Amino acid sequence: MKLNVPPYIKDIKPYVPGKPIEEVEREYKISGSVKLASNENPLGPSPMAVKALTDSLSKLNRYPDGSGYYLKKKISKKLNIVPDSVVLGSGSDEIIGMLARAFLTPEDEVLMISPSFLMYEIMTRISGARPVFVPLNGLDIDLDAMADAVTPSTRMIFITNPNNPTGAMVKHDRLKSFLDRVPQDIILVIDEAYIEFVRDKSCANGLFLCTGDRPVVVLRTFSKAYGLAGLRIGYGVMPPEIAGILDRVRQPFNTSLPAQAAAAAALDDNLFLDRTLRLVHEEIDFMRAELKRGEEISFPTQANFFLVDVRTDANLFFTEMLKHGVIIRSMVSYGFPEYIRVSAGLRDENLKFLEAFKKVATKLQCKNNAGENI
Ligand SMILES: Cc1ncc(COP(=O)(O)O)c(C=O)c1O
């Protein structure tokens, strides 16, 4: 077939999601496997969200409210902002896409951390713009290097706080002084997909920078702490002028009726949110402590996942873990050849991870700096 595909589209490497559990089990002839690979909520969805979703099903013959009136009102009340500064998306992914469609041209550059969430690069390339990667400093976001990388062509900057896949966060005063160094016409997008999990009080809260006099956009999602990843609903908070531009490129019914209903109910489900945060914090601490034998091999995190240095090829480690029915993420494609990323699961799932980890590390003879088995 002869297709005329623009070169900047042809060059895009499609996002590779983890395989479905059923497929992994079939391939490796295993059952009862656990998935700790996609930073999902191990408790399931918020029960109040499920009830609201079920109640909404009898109205599926109707189009959803394209303006998302009630959900936007609820979000704005909770965050103490005006409803016109909220844009809903089919996941926060979609808001990244809208920003790229609305503001980027092939002449533009977009700054992003490397490694970070892959959708920034994909959406930038779809617009024909050029992604510019700013490496981490160790595992930390290097805001000085980011500010130094700004050129007259820079149109947008993505900061992920806390970052995926590292779990590292940016402090408020650092982000504020970074913003002072950024020219006024550059859109700063602060992706806070994991902000609910943050324990460090000095972590930046992008909403304080989203005051209306600067083009700052904060992305939030219902996919993680609220347990609604499968429903695809997230939002952006931004000055109403930017929201007005996104409304020009947004599909009129981009978020479904059940998703709007469930998200609105999830916002009220404080009990579920509290349970989620308690579980994630306890389980992250538990797993990291269990992995530490003499030497620390995992890294501190502010999110619902953490990195582990397995001291061997992480792809190999990943495949061996699969054979034990444990799905985690290899960080090879993120530029960390010996790191894996593990999401917090339920205690049983985490015990299964730890048991498999021990077996795989022994089989692959993974050693710490002191030459002991990890
Ligand atoms: C940093 C970051 N931003 C955004 C998203 C996308 O979230 P959503 O499900 O709302 O599209 C993810 C999902 O993993 C993420 O890690």
Ligand as a Chemical Component Dictionary entry (heavy atoms), coordinates in Angstrom:
data_LIG
# 
_chem_comp.id                   LIG 
_chem_comp.type                 NON-POLYMER 
_chem_comp.pdbx_formal_charge   0 
_chem_comp.three_letter_code    LIG 
# 
loop_
_chem_comp_atom.comp_id 
_chem_comp_atom.atom_id 
_chem_comp_atom.alt_atom_id 
_chem_comp_atom.type_symbol 
_chem_comp_atom.charge 
_chem_comp_atom.model_Cartn_x 
_chem_comp_atom.model_Cartn_y 
_chem_comp_atom.model_Cartn_z 
_chem_comp_atom.pdbx_ordinal 
LIG C1 C1 C 0 3.428  10.741 34.856 1  
LIG C2 C2 C 0 2.159  10.267 34.250 2  
LIG N1 N1 N 0 1.335  11.161 33.692 3  
LIG C3 C3 C 0 0.180  10.789 33.144 4  
LIG C4 C4 C 0 -0.203 9.462  33.124 5  
LIG C5 C5 C 0 -1.456 9.098  32.413 6  
LIG O1 O1 O 0 -2.495 9.003  33.251 7  
LIG P1 P1 P 0 -3.973 8.856  32.683 8  
LIG O2 O2 O 0 -4.392 7.481  33.005 9  
LIG O3 O3 O 0 -4.737 9.905  33.412 10 
LIG O4 O4 O 0 -3.947 9.130  31.210 11 
LIG C6 C6 C 0 0.605  8.490  33.692 12 
LIG C7 C7 C 0 0.214  7.078  33.647 13 
LIG O5 O5 O 0 0.904  6.175  33.962 14 
LIG C8 C8 C 0 1.823  8.900  34.263 15 
LIG O6 O6 O 0 2.670  8.015  34.798 16 
# 
loop_
_chem_comp_bond.comp_id 
_chem_comp_bond.atom_id_1 
_chem_comp_bond.atom_id_2 
_chem_comp_bond.value_order 
_chem_comp_bond.pdbx_ordinal 
LIG C1 C2 SING 1  
LIG C2 N1 SING 2  
LIG C2 C8 DOUB 3  
LIG N1 C3 DOUB 4  
LIG C3 C4 SING 5  
LIG C4 C5 SING 6  
LIG C4 C6 DOUB 7  
LIG C5 O1 SING 8  
LIG O1 P1 SING 9  
LIG P1 O2 DOUB 10 
LIG P1 O3 SING 11 
LIG P1 O4 SING 12 
LIG C6 C7 SING 13 
LIG C6 C8 SING 14 
LIG C7 O5 DOUB 15 
LIG C8 O6 SING 16 
# 
